[in-house]
Amino acid sequence: MEEQACLVRTRSDSESSSKLGSFGSISRTMTYTETRLSGTEGAGEPANATNMTNMPPENPEGNESGELLDYNDSSVLEQFHEDALRQAGCGLSQARVYLAVCLAVAGASLELASIAFVLPSAEIELCILPHEKNWLVLISIMGWSLGAVGWGALAERGGRRRALHSALAVNAVFAAIAAFMPTYGTFMMARFCSAIGSGGVLSAGCTYAGEVAARGVRTALLATLAGGMAGGVLLSAGLARAVLPPTGERALADSREHFSAWHRYLLLCTIPILASLISLIWTQESPRYLLDVGREVDAMMVYQSMHVSNQSRVCGAAREAEYRLGELALPAKRRPPALHHVRHSLKMFWQAFFQIFSSTYRNTTLSLAGMLLFAVAIQFYLSSYIPATVMKLETEAYEASKQTIQNATYDGVHYNETLENIDFIDVSFRNCTFRDILMSHVQFVNCTFVNTALSNIKTSYTAFRGAIFVNSTVIDTDMEVGRELDAECVLNASTVRGMRGACARRADLRWAQRGRLAERTYAAHAALLAAPPLALRRMHRPPAHVIICASCILLSPSLYVAQSETALYIVEAVYGLLIMIIFFSVAVKVLDTYPANLRCTAHGLILSITYMAGAAVRGMGEFGPFVSCILCALFALTATAFATRIR
């Protein structure tokens, strides 16, 4: 007997004729010939066998509005969805969706990774003070937090594809606007709005991608999203290498241009977002969402479209000769369209949050959120600790290489090359010129300048202490009396006409992009290495979660041992590999555990809590190696404790 996946509901004559006219050959009543409904995913409870004589009650819980499905109904829909996907196959239709979602994930990761490359150049042009540098990262994380929960809730009401599409549109618009902002305040506001859009990519995109693939191939396909994240990080480094100035000196020269390199870099970073928006044109809404909101005819059309597109399959079983899925006849109790009425939408929004913390899902929600929160807290802390530690090592090496010149006299010397990391003490300059140069970390202590001209000079951490100027000129420089020239300086028949800038400080120009490029490259490789383990189903089971979290505990002493820049980057990358597996394992667990009407909301809420905690961890500052080692071990231990609670 040919097996056919159908559900049963007796319809009125008018309803049947309406469906018949809009969908084609549909019978008035159909028989559900499969009773293997136990153990289906997303049901909340084990399903019960269903037959034509055991129809679900009209309203067993007395819910007069009937917004939410009961567990039996969800089980039936989930089984039907799985049967429909198996018959439709896996091929071009899934490839389109995963391409769009991978591009969206790449764009989101690119946006966050690009901050480290943009800040040094933006610091010069936007006059960013030292304590303001971390604000851009924190405000982006806060935007991600709001976007994750907001777009996740919207994906339950308006659809996965629509929510992803709107989130990407917001992200693209404000990311482009940020590239033209003239001040740090407006720049941060635009980046915050852009982060709200990119924050919805994972909460809506992971569910959307998971619901268009059958359970047998879903885990392997979702692993490609880790590759998308790796691609975004790698692209941020590649674009930075190609577009941004490699050193602080070059960045200072570039800042004089009307539209400097970091503005162009931000515009180029929107390419994956725009590509994802365009690729979504050839995708359709998640059929599981359509079933959940009662649009069964639309769902059937999506299944048939998937079957037609998948005639040449790229994964799954061999192609079947004919599509054998019958009409979907829903049980009597189902939820009306989510946007049918504003009152229903608001009520369903709050009910979804209450359901996530109901007795059925409370343990899963708290366990997944706790495990992900403390695991990602390690990553956020390391994103602050590693650069600070590397900067400390570079500063020590820089100070050790400082050149000191004492008790010397220079007569008729012309300086037209960069002066960097030099201390002049009790030095006399007679008939000398300093022209068209950069002075970085240069000090003139008790020096004398006689008949000396200083013109067209840019400075960074340069000071004249107790200097004496006799018949000398300081013209067209950024040096000012009371700042670079301290109060003890003496001016005899000398002129100081500087170019007073809007910025009250000078940027530190001793940085180079080399270290940031290396760090992002290691991180991208770690994300790529996480993809193969994520394709294995056993990696998403509770024992694997415990093992991975415990591995983070064992890795923590390496923070104390690592004493070089490369070693620190490797330790951070290994942590990133383990945390990446945990991150996407949570996404898979959400798909497997929650019913369709709670998946995006649950995932968005878990991500939102995680990002908020990550912002708090990053904002608390950096500690020494020993304290950082203990702190990361405690975070990993707590994550392991939550992982043991997952069932």
Disulfide bonds with the S-S distance in Angstrom:
Cys90-Cys315 1.99
Cys127-Cys503 2.02
